[in-house]
Amino acid sequence: MLARRACALPGFSRRAWAADNPNDRNRLRKLDAAGGPVRMNPNLAQRAVELLNRLFGPRNRYFETTMRSEQEAFEYSVRAGQIVYEQFAGWNDLAGKVVLDFGCGGGGKTVYYATQGARWTIGVDRELNTRRAAKYARERGLAVQFMPLGRYGRVPLADNTCDVVINSSVLEHVEDLNGVFRELHRVLKPRGSLLNRWHPYRSRYGAHLWAAIGIPFAHLLFRESDLVQVYYRTMVKRFGRVPPGVGSVTARSQSFADLTYALNRRSVREMRRALEQAGFEIQVRRHFWNTRQVHYTRYLPQSWIDYAIDYEVQVCRKRTLARVRAAAPSHERLLSWLALGAPDRESLAKKPAAAPAFELGAPAGIHGGEWNAGCVEGV
C-alpha cells in the first residue's frame, strides 16, 4: 500500500521505490564482515524514513566534496571559515590579536582567521589532519600553529594567553561543557572574547544526519536505531562505503554514539547556564535559519527557541573576578567568604591589571612546537 501511494506521487516510479538493486545488496553484504550484513528487510519505520528522504534529500554535500580530493576538502573548510567569520560581524576584529580556534578540524577555518590580520592563530583539536592547512599557511607567511589537546581535554596554553577564542559546530559534541568552558576561561585574557556557533539538539537538523537524511526533525519523529540504519545504508549506496570521518558506525549500530559526532543533546537554556557558571557574560545572541539571521525568536518563550532556529551564534566576554563574585548566588558568596575571608570593597572595585604586551616572536605561554616567521606545522 505504501509503495503504491509513493508511486502515485508526481516524479516517482516503481523502479525508484523498488528495493535495493542487486549491486547495492552485494556491496552492502560485503562491506562489514565484523558487523554483519545490513538488514535487507527494513521495518516499516525505516521504509517511511527512506520514502520521506526521497522528498527532502541530503542537506549537506560535505562528504561528496571531501571524498573527491584532499584539496577540495580543504577549500570547503576555508569557505566555511569565511561564513563563520561573517556571522560574527561587529565582533570579529582579529587584527593584531592572538586567536584560538578550538576544535579546528582540518584547519581550513583556522587559516582563514589568520588571513584576517590575527597576529597568531592556534588551532587545537583531539585529532589533527592539518598538513594541507599548515602547508597553505607556510607558503603565505601566516603565523599559524596546530596542536593536539592535552590529557583530560586541557588546552596546551598558559593562563591569559588568547584575546579571542572561536569555535564552530563544536559545543554540541562536548559532553563536559562546564570543564571545557572553564578551560577556555583560563586561557582567555581579562575581558577576552569567546565566539560560539553551535546547533541545539532540538533544531531541525540537530542530530547532524544531514549528509544522508534531510528530513526536518527526523530525530524527534523516529527512533534513533531506525535513523542510524537508514543513515548507514544511504551512505553505502551513495559512496560504496562508509566515508572516513563518520565514525565506527556499522550494520548493527543502534545509536548516534557510534557516529563521530556524538551529541550532548543540550538546549539553548542549558548552554546559557553553563556559560554563566563558567564565568562568561553573554553580550550578543544571534539566531539563524539556514544562513539568514532571524529576529522572531525575541517573541518566543525560551523553551521554543530550540525548535525555531538552525543554530545560534553567541558573543561572550570573560568576566573579571569581581563580576563573577557579584553574579554568584548569595549562599555561594557567603561560603567563599567564610573559607577565604570576606574581600573589602576596594579589592572588589579594583580593575584587573592589563596583560603585558607580547614582544616580537612567539607569544608568551604557547607550548608545543617551535615558531618562526612563517608557519610551523605542529602535527
Secondary structure, DSSP 8 states (H G I E B T S, - for coil): -HHHHHHHSTT--HHHHS---HHHHHHHHHH-TTT----SS--HHHHHHHHHHHHH--S--HHHHHTT-HHHHHHHHHHHHHHHHHHTTTS---TT-EEEEET-TTSHHHHHHHTTT-SEEEEEESS---HHHHHHHHHTT--EEEEE--GGG--SB-TT-EEEEEEES-GGG-S-HHHHHHHHHHHEEEEEEEEEEE--TTSTTTT--TTT---TTHHHHS-HHHHHHHHHHHHHHHHSS--TTSBS--TT--SGGGBSS------HHHHHHHHHHTTEEEEEEEEEETTEEE-GGGGS-GGGHHHH-SEEEEEEEE--HHHHHHHS-HHHHHHHHHHH----HHHHHS---------SSS-TTB-SS---SS-B---
